[in-house]
Amino acid sequence: MDSVLPRNLFAMNPFRYFRLLLLTLFTLSAASAESLKVVTRYIEPFSFEKDGRSTGYSLELWDELAKEAGITSELKVTGSASEMVDALKNKSADVAIAALSITSEREAVVDFTQPFYESGLRIMVAGGDTGTLASIWQMVKNLFNLQLIGLFLLLLFAMFIVSHLVWRYEHKVNGGMWPESYRHGLWESFWWTICTLLVGGADNKGPIGVGGRLVAIAWMLLSIVLISFLTASFTTTMTVNSLKSDISGPGDLVGLKVATLAGSTSEKWLAAKGITVVPAKDLAAAVSALKAGQARAVVYDAPMMEYYLNQHADSTLQLVGPMFDRQNYGIGLQEGSPLRERLNRALLALNERGLLDDLRKKWFGGEQAE
């Protein structure tokens, strides 16, 4: 300091002292009024425009972080997550915040703060409550699935075997009820088999021979088990398949066209699985592609999908299957940015005061899903 400032400031020329004082105050003021260039993209409910101003979960969080860290910023809106990352790479932005997933590919070129929201992918399909006729048609189609058809064929085969055995033992001792002719006798026997299966027996017909009655006892016991099993299978197929589409998880997406946002982590996940992607500029466009039949499903981040369904009362849309490919949202920074530790401390402080929980309840109506 001796080489810069004189030992006795008051011995300086007053004019030079005043200039030095102003320069020092300006430098300190500029340092305390650090202004960061923040880039975001509109993606509800994390970042979007409402009543002429930018708002959302992420932007409210950033406002609190900036206050906690003692920094100022100016906001710029871009079009996609990849553009946000590019802005950090080329140093045209200091911070990127919205719903930006932390991935190894992005971490290789930019830095991230610790996560502030845990998310994952979910599947949206169309074809919920579309009217009475559509529901009836869906129920009819459910009757012709391979499982039920296989069960009925197996039942018919068992009934044929039992009918044949009963006729074989009874037509010799009870020709009045079981004719000698195989064709007519088997038909009468088949009628008895059906009645026994459904109502426990036929009032006007019954075996009287030892062999026929032994077969009848075995068939009656087996009928109890078969009726219970068929009823359970039929009920399960009708209810589950009527409420859900033929897509119930990520494994059902193979070979289908699936809509998602261009440049998103969900697009990369779908492409890695060999699934045909229908790119969309935003979630509304992806849903439009789904409704228009251009895609069989929409795959995207779970919180945005849930928020969209809460904001749009559309009974033809539904989320199916569990959340998968879990991921975390973080605040993007330039590689090697000194802001990382500063913002991490601010995030921890806000979390300890319960601010992140308050924001989550405000924008999503409850605690973060497990």
Secondary structure, DSSP 4 states (H G I P E B T S, - for coil): -TTTS-S-GGGS-HHHHHHHHHHHHHHHHHHHT-EEEEEEE-BTTTBEEETTEEESHHHHHHHHHHHHHT-EEEEEEES-HHHHHHHHHTTS-SEE-SS-B--HHHHTTSEE-S-SEEEEEEEEEE-SS--HHHHHHHHHHHHTSHHHHHHHHHHHHHHHHHHHHHHHHHTTT-TTTS-SSHHHHHHHHHHHHHHHHHHSSBTTB---SHHHHHHHHHHHHHHHHHHHHHHHHHHHHHHHHHHS-S--SGGGGTTSEEEEETTSHHHHHHHHTTPEEEEESSHHHHHHHHHTTS-SEEEEEHHHHHHHHHHS--TTEEEEEEEEEEEEE--EE-TT-THHHHHHHHHHHHHHTTHHHHHHHHHHSSSPP-
